[in-house]
Amino acid sequence: MSSSHFSQSQEKNRSQQSRKPLKPDLPEAGLAERLPTETIELARQSPQALSAPQVHHLQQHMGNRAVEGLVGAHLTRAGSVQRQAGVLQREGENPLTPAQVNLAIQYYQKRSTEYTSTIIQQIQGGVGVPATGVVDAAMVQAVARYQLVNSPLKVDGMAGPRTLPALFPSGLAEQAAVEEYAAAARTVINDDWAGKTPDERAQAILDRVNERLTAAGVPVVGKVVHAMDPNTYGQFDFTVWSIEINLGLVQNTTLTEAQAADLADTMYHEARHGEQWYRMAQLLAGQNKTAEEIATQMGIPNNIALSAKDNPLAPGSMEALIADGWFQSVYGTGRAHREHALGDEGTDEQYRNLPEESDAWRVGTAVTDAYRAGAGAEAGEGEATVLDMEPLEIEGTP
């Protein structure tokens, strides 16, 4: 596929749907010199003991994926929204001020074409309030409570392109899919890992990823294993429908638990990008775009566009609204911001807050959590703290 459909900046970043290690995975030594004392003390606490403001403090000062892995994933699986809210708030407490509630209500009203009565009813059902189909303060506060316990979602009561994929998980984001994949990845890594070549190791993990993509109705992805910048674990190149994998992830004959979890996370994170791009293509198919138009507009292979054309998303559905959130970020109203976030002047926070990245990081973190839970079940590990989360270190490429 020609890259002529992309601006210079977008072409530079077209395949940077990448999972990168984050700066805050710091060793115990030297923390006191680089972080506030309060941050260090909070990081040593049990995740269950952290309040919402404390979680936010850790994220602001550490930017740590481990914060999500230990706190966010723990809370998202706590059960119903009411039980989740009870972790951090007493029943009846509302996170938003009246002014914030009014802003949130206006958000939905200004987007009434997308947020139809049917969509509003689904959101209301998802957050545990009466499904009236009419936006009101109760719904907005319930959405805010959901956001509060699903860090790092912004607590504003607006169920937008970051909140909706979390509230209505599908495909690779479904917890059952995450747990099945994590267990399968553990089996692969425990089964003669040392006896395989780096390419065979990557392929074995990719096969497990593709099983989940197939189950989700998404075309399987290919792979390329090669030396990459040590700060990039992998990336999904939608122009050739393939995951690029850093050789450093699969070249070692043995892996620590943290390294194995990072590998499983990386592959799933990138595969989730593949699912996102396919949903976007299906969105366009539902808008009566031809396969050729879809391939041209999105820069994806023709066979992927043809498959999407045969399996369109229903206009007005929740699935279409979620896909449109990603589409607007990549190709639509958010495109300029995305190009900046992925450029040299973009920050890690901006990159992580892109709707497609927010989603992929959340899903990948769920894999890390599930993988580590498997290790704990086998070894009878004690409770971890944020500072126990060791990063995967990749040596410099030759």
C-alpha positions in Angstrom: 0.0 0.0 0.0 1.4 3.3 -1.0 2.1 5.8 1.8 1.1 8.7 -0.3 -2.2 9.0 1.6 -0.4 10.1 4.8 1.1 13.4 5.7 4.9 13.4 6.3 4.3 13.5 10.0 1.7 10.8 9.9 3.8 8.6 7.6 6.6 8.9 10.1 4.4 7.6 12.9 2.0 5.4 10.9 3.2 2.2 12.5 3.9 3.6 16.0 1.0 1.8 17.6 3.8 0.8 20.0 4.2 -0.5 23.4 7.0 1.2 25.2 8.5 0.7 28.7 7.7 3.7 30.8 10.3 5.8 32.6 9.0 5.2 36.2 9.9 1.6 36.6 12.8 2.7 38.8 14.9 0.4 41.0 14.6 0.8 44.7 18.1 2.4 44.8 18.1 6.0 43.9 14.4 6.6 44.3 14.8 9.0 47.1 16.9 11.2 44.9 14.4 11.3 42.1 10.9 11.2 43.7 9.2 13.0 46.5 9.1 11.2 49.8 5.3 11.0 49.7 5.5 9.2 46.4 7.9 6.6 47.7 5.8 6.0 50.7 2.7 5.5 48.7 4.5 3.2 46.3 5.4 0.9 49.1 1.7 0.5 50.2 -0.6 -2.4 49.3 -2.6 -1.4 46.2 -5.9 -2.1 48.0 -5.0 0.5 50.6 -4.6 3.3 48.1 -7.3 6.0 47.7 -8.2 7.5 44.3 -6.2 10.7 44.9 -3.2 8.6 46.0 -3.4 6.6 42.8 -3.5 9.8 40.8 -0.5 11.1 42.7 1.5 8.0 41.8 0.6 8.3 38.2 1.5 12.0 38.0 4.9 11.5 39.7 5.8 8.0 38.3 3.7 7.6 35.2 3.9 3.9 36.1 2.2 1.1 34.1 2.6 -0.9 37.3 0.2 1.5 39.0 -2.5 0.4 36.5 -1.4 -3.2 36.7 -1.8 -3.3 40.5 -4.6 -0.9 41.1 -6.6 -0.4 37.9 -6.9 -4.0 36.9 -7.6 -5.0 40.5 -10.5 -2.6 40.7 -12.0 -3.3 37.3 -12.5 -6.9 38.1 -14.1 -6.1 41.5 -17.6 -6.9 40.3 -20.5 -4.7 39.7 -20.2 -0.9 39.4 -21.8 -0.5 42.7 -19.2 -2.8 44.4 -16.4 -1.0 42.6 -17.6 2.4 43.7 -17.7 1.0 47.2 -14.0 0.5 47.2 -13.3 4.2 47.1 -16.6 5.9 48.0 -19.5 5.5 50.3 -22.8 4.9 48.7 -24.5 8.1 47.8 -21.4 10.2 47.4 -21.1 12.0 44.1 -17.7 12.8 42.5 -18.9 15.7 40.4 -20.0 19.2 41.3 -23.3 20.6 39.9 -21.3 22.6 37.4 -19.4 19.5 36.2 -22.7 17.6 35.9 -24.1 20.3 33.7 -21.0 20.2 31.5 -21.3 16.4 31.1 -25.0 16.7 30.3 -24.1 19.2 27.6 -21.5 16.9 26.2 -24.2 14.3 25.4 -26.7 16.8 24.2 -24.3 18.3 21.7 -23.6 14.8 20.4 -27.2 13.6 20.3 -26.8 12.2 16.8 -24.2 9.7 18.2 -25.6 9.4 21.7 -29.1 8.2 20.8 -31.7 7.1 23.3 -30.6 3.5 22.7 -26.9 4.3 23.3 -27.9 6.3 26.5 -29.9 3.3 27.7 -26.9 1.1 27.2 -24.6 3.4 29.1 -27.2 3.7 32.0 -27.4 0.0 32.2 -23.6 -0.3 32.2 -23.2 2.0 35.1 -26.2 0.6 37.1 -28.8 3.3 36.9 -32.4 3.1 35.5 -32.2 2.8 31.7 -34.5 5.7 30.8 -32.7 6.8 27.6 -32.6 10.3 28.9 -29.3 11.9 30.2 -29.6 13.1 33.8 -27.5 13.9 36.8 -27.8 10.3 38.2 -26.4 8.9 35.0 -23.5 11.4 34.8 -22.6 10.8 38.5 -22.7 7.0 37.9 -20.4 7.3 34.9 -18.0 9.5 37.0 -18.0 6.8 39.8 -17.1 4.2 37.2 -14.3 6.4 35.9 -13.1 7.0 39.4 -12.4 3.3 40.1 -11.1 2.6 36.6 -8.0 4.7 36.7 -6.6 6.4 34.7 -9.9 7.5 33.1 -10.7 11.1 33.5 -13.4 11.6 36.1 -15.8 13.9 34.2 -19.0 11.9 33.7 -18.6 11.9 30.0 -18.6 8.4 28.5 -16.4 9.2 25.5 -13.8 7.3 23.4 -11.7 6.2 26.4 -14.5 5.3 28.8 -16.8 3.4 26.4 -14.3 0.7 25.4 -13.6 0.0 29.1 -17.3 0.0 30.0 -18.3 -2.3 27.1 -15.3 -4.6 26.6 -15.4 -6.8 23.5 -13.1 -9.0 21.6 -9.6 -9.1 23.1 -10.7 -6.9 25.9 -13.1 -9.4 27.3 -11.8 -10.8 30.6 -12.3 -14.4 29.5 -10.2 -13.8 26.4 -7.5 -12.1 28.5 -7.3 -15.0 30.9 -7.3 -17.7 28.2 -4.5 -15.9 26.4 -2.4 -15.4 29.5 -2.7 -19.0 30.4 -1.8 -20.1 26.9 1.2 -17.7 26.8 2.4 -19.1 30.1 2.3 -22.6 28.6 4.3 -21.5 25.6 7.0 -19.9 27.7 7.2 -22.9 30.0 7.3 -25.4 27.2 10.9 -25.8 25.9 11.4 -22.0 25.5 15.2 -22.5 25.5 15.0 -25.1 22.7 13.3 -22.7 20.3 14.9 -20.0 18.1 13.9 -16.4 18.7 11.6 -16.5 15.6 10.0 -19.7 16.9 9.4 -18.2 20.3 7.8 -15.2 18.8 5.7 -17.3 16.4 4.5 -19.5 19.3 3.2 -16.5 21.2 1.8 -15.0 18.0 -0.2 -18.2 17.4 -1.9 -17.7 20.8 -2.6 -14.1 19.9 -4.1 -15.0 16.6 -6.4 -17.6 18.3 -7.9 -14.7 20.2 -8.2 -12.5 17.1 -9.9 -15.3 15.2 -12.3 -15.8 18.1 -13.1 -12.0 17.9 -13.7 -12.2 14.2 -10.6 -10.2 13.3 -8.1 -11.2 10.5 -4.9 -12.7 11.9 -1.7 -10.7 12.0 1.8 -11.5 10.8 5.1 -10.8 12.5 8.5 -9.4 11.9 11.2 -10.0 14.6 14.2 -7.7 14.4 16.4 -5.4 16.5 14.6 -2.3 17.5 15.2 0.7 19.7 15.4 -0.7 23.2 12.7 1.8 24.3 10.2 0.1 21.9 9.0 -3.4 22.7 6.9 -3.8 19.6 4.5 -2.0 17.2 1.6 -2.8 14.9 2.1 -1.8 11.3 -1.4 -1.6 9.9 -0.2 -1.0 6.4 1.1 -4.6 6.2 -1.1 -6.0 9.0 1.9 -7.2 11.0 3.4 -6.9 14.5 7.0 -5.8 14.7 8.7 -7.5 17.7 11.8 -6.3 19.4 14.4 -9.1 19.1 15.4 -8.3 22.7 12.0 -9.7 23.9 12.6 -13.2 22.6 16.3 -13.7 22.3 16.9 -14.9 25.9 16.7 -18.6 26.6 15.2 -17.9 30.0 12.8 -15.2 31.2 11.9 -13.9 34.6 8.3 -13.7 35.5 8.3 -9.9 34.8 9.9 -10.4 31.4 7.5 -13.1 30.5 4.5 -11.0 31.5 5.9 -8.0 29.5 6.3 -10.2 26.4 2.7 -11.5 26.7 1.5 -8.0 27.3 3.3 -6.5 24.3 2.0 -9.1 21.9 -1.6 -8.7 23.1 -1.3 -4.9 23.2 -0.2 -4.8 19.5 -2.9 -7.3 18.5 -5.5 -5.1 20.2 -4.4 -2.4 17.8 -5.1 -4.8 15.0 -8.6 -5.3 16.3 -9.1 -1.5 16.6 -8.0 -0.9 13.0 -10.3 -3.7 11.8 -13.3 -2.2 13.7 -12.5 1.1 12.1 -12.6 -0.5 8.7 -15.9 -2.2 9.6 -17.2 1.2 10.7 -16.6 2.6 7.2 -18.1 -0.5 5.7 -21.3 0.2 7.7 -21.2 3.7 6.1 -21.4 2.1 2.7 -17.8 2.8 1.8 -16.4 0.4 -0.8 -13.4 -1.9 0.0 -11.2 0.2 -2.2 -12.3 3.4 -0.4 -11.7 1.8 3.0 -8.2 0.6 2.0 -7.3 4.0 0.5 -8.6 6.1 3.4 -7.1 4.0 6.1 -3.9 2.8 4.4 -4.7 -0.9 5.2 -4.2 -4.0 2.9 -6.9 -4.6 0.4 -7.7 -8.1 1.8 -8.4 -6.6 5.2 -10.7 -3.9 3.7 -12.5 -6.6 1.7 -13.1 -8.6 4.9 -14.4 -5.6 6.7 -16.7 -4.8 3.8 -18.2 -8.3 4.3 -18.7 -7.7 8.0 -19.8 -4.1 8.6 -20.7 -2.6 11.9 -24.3 -1.6 12.3 -24.7 2.2 12.2 -25.9 3.6 15.5 -24.6 0.6 17.5 -22.4 0.8 20.5 -19.7 -1.0 18.6 -19.8 1.6 15.9 -19.6 4.4 18.4 -16.6 2.9 20.0 -14.9 2.3 16.6 -15.7 5.9 15.7 -13.8 7.2 18.8 -10.7 5.4 17.5 -11.3 6.5 13.9 -11.6 10.2 14.9 -8.4 10.0 16.9 -6.4 8.5 14.0 -8.0 9.8 10.8 -10.6 12.4 11.9 -10.9 15.4 14.2 -8.1 14.2 16.5 -5.6 13.5 13.8 -3.5 16.7 14.3 -3.3 16.1 18.0 -2.3 12.5 17.5 0.4 13.5 15.1 1.8 15.9 17.7 1.5 13.3 20.5 3.5 10.8 18.4 6.0 13.3 17.3 9.3 14.4 18.9 7.5 17.1 21.0 4.8 14.8 22.2 4.8 13.7 25.8 4.3 10.2 27.2 1.0 11.4 28.9 -0.3 12.6 25.5 0.7 9.3 23.8 -0.9 7.2 26.5 -4.1 9.3 26.5 -4.8 8.8 22.8 -8.1 6.8 22.7 -6.5 3.8 20.9 -3.5 3.8 23.2 -5.6 4.2 26.4 -7.5 1.2 25.3 -4.6 -1.0 24.2 -2.6 -0.2 27.4 -5.6 -1.1 29.6 -6.1 -4.4 27.7 -2.4 -5.2 27.8 -2.2 -4.4 31.5 -5.0 -6.8 32.1 -2.8 -9.5 30.5 0.1 -8.6 32.8 -2.2 -8.9 35.7 -3.6 -12.2 34.6 -0.2 -13.6 33.8 1.2 -12.6 37.2 -1.9 -14.0 38.9 -1.0 -17.3 37.3 2.5 -17.1 38.7 1.1 -16.3 42.2 -1.2 -19.2 42.1 1.6 -21.6 41.2 4.2 -20.2 43.6 1.9 -18.9 46.4 3.4 -15.5 46.2 2.7 -12.8 48.8 1.1 -9.5 48.0 3.1 -7.2 45.7 3.6 -3.5 45.9 4.2 -1.0 43.2 7.9 -1.0 43.8 8.0 -4.8 43.3 7.1 -4.3 39.6 10.3 -4.8 37.8 10.6 -3.6 34.1 11.7 -5.7 31.2 15.2 -4.6 30.3 16.2 -4.8 26.7 19.9 -4.5 25.8 20.9 -2.0 23.2 20.5 -3.3 19.6 23.6 -4.2 17.6 
